Amino acid sequence: MKKCPDCGRKTPDELYFCPECGRRLIEILPKTRPARKIIVGIEQTPVSALPFTFGDMGAVHYAEILCPGVYFVAVKSRRKPPFFASEYLVVTEDSPAISPQARAYGAPLPASPGALFYEYEYSNKGRHIVEYEAHKYLAEHGVPLPEGCSLAADQSFGMEVCPEYFGEFPIPTETPWGPPLRCQRLWNGLYWLKTAEIGWALAVAYPLCSGLWNDTLELAALTEYDRKNGIETTCGYHFFTYEASCLPLYELLFSEAEAWSEKINQAALQNAIQKFFPCYGSGDGCNSPNFSIEEQIFFTPGAGFEFYSFTEDCD
């Protein structure tokens, strides 16, 4: 829970606006992990001027316009506990920015025929498509994107959530140790790459790194291009040697709970952490984990240290 600096109301961490007074809370989001994506509109708009209403779903108490016919709104819901605010994107019927493909991901707004709404949650596919198309419309019409936004970031985050629209993360063609000679796909945005200099290395796409601790990210190497231009701008890959990869794999296994976990020998993975990073889990709880007794990593005799079995074939 975080506390609104204006009215003092305690607010769930995932909300971007105070449900009591409407104060934007972006600047006081929890800082124990990097935030994945935050909405930024081009201008605030009066609620009274909105061309739609949520009716029985709740009362809009804050609105921003992203581009013509596309809005971000915070709604005090009547269907949830009192004053619980929900965030949505709304697309009007006459918006010139949003494609039929993007509209197919929305739900009709019952109180406003022709308008579509999208829950503003990271896992919502339509949310990413609408944001991207809204920003693309601005760029095509010579309007600067809001500070902190870029089409590259929209596409990158979209590749994680909605690869059927944005495509999967491309396999890197360069690494900090030269071009990859072989590749094996562990998951979308998670690739093993074999290099002549150091052998196998793990490439982790930028959005997936939001689930990693800061000290773990410090172990990663970047390509020269990403170093010069800034990884936050390029949204490129973080690269880990095989030895160092045990930490991002361990953190992603439990934060993402993806199907690729079955490809990892988890006993050997924990053994590798014990061997290469014996102090892991005794961090400050902000930049690195501080495990409780129940969360401690233990050595498993006989499990070895090879936590992934490489094949000879490229994926």
C-alpha positions, 0 to 999 in steps of 0.5 A: 500500500502507498499513501497519497501525499495530498489526502493521506488515503492508503492506496493499493500499489497498482493504482496510478491515481488516488481513488479519494482525491484523484491525485496522480501517484506515479511519482510514488510508485514502489521502487523495489522493482522497476516499473514496467509501463506507465500511462502518460497522456498528451493533456488532461481533459475535463470529465464533463467534456468526455463524449462517453459515460460509464453509467452503472459501472462507475463515475469517471473522476480523472481523464487524459486524452492520448490522441483524438478519440482515445482516452485514459480514465480513472473510474470510481467503481460501484461494483467494487469496494467503495472508492476503489478506482479502476483504470481504463482506456476508452476508444470512441467510434469516430477515433481516426487512430485505432484500427479494426484489429485493435477495436476487436480487443475492446468491450462495448461500453454499455452506457455509450454505444459505439465506445469501447473500453479496455482494462488498463492492466499490463496483461491486457493485450488490447491496452498495448495495441491501443497505446501503440496505435495512439502514439503512432498516430501522433508520430505520423501527424508530427505531434511529439510523443509524451515525455517518457513514451516511444514507439520502440517501448510500446512495441517491446512491451507489446511483444511480451503481452501480445505477440500475435499483433506485435510479433515475438521478440527478434533473436539478437544478431549481436551480443557483447561477445560477437555474433551468435553462432547458434541459438536456442529458444527458451521462451519469447524474449528469452534466448540462449545464444552460443558465441565463439568467445564465451560459449553459451549466454542468456539473452533477456528481452528488456520488458522481462528484466522488469522482474529482475533485482537491480543487483542481478541486472548489474551482472548483465552485459550490453551491446555497444549500441545499447550502451551508447544509446541507452537501454531504456531508449533502445529496449534491447537485451541484457546478456548474461554469461552461463554462470551468471544466468542462474540468477535471472533464471531463478528470479524469472521462474518465480515471478513469471511462472511460465511454461519454460520452467520445465526446461530448467533443472531447478535443483541444479539451478539452486546448486549453481547459485550456491556455488557462484553466488553464495551470498544471494538472498542476504541482500538489502531487500531493495536492490537484491533479495533478502530471503526468510528462512522458508525462502532460503536456497539449499544445496541438493547433493547429486543434482550437479550444477548443469541446470540446462541441457543444450541440444545441437540443433538451432531453434 
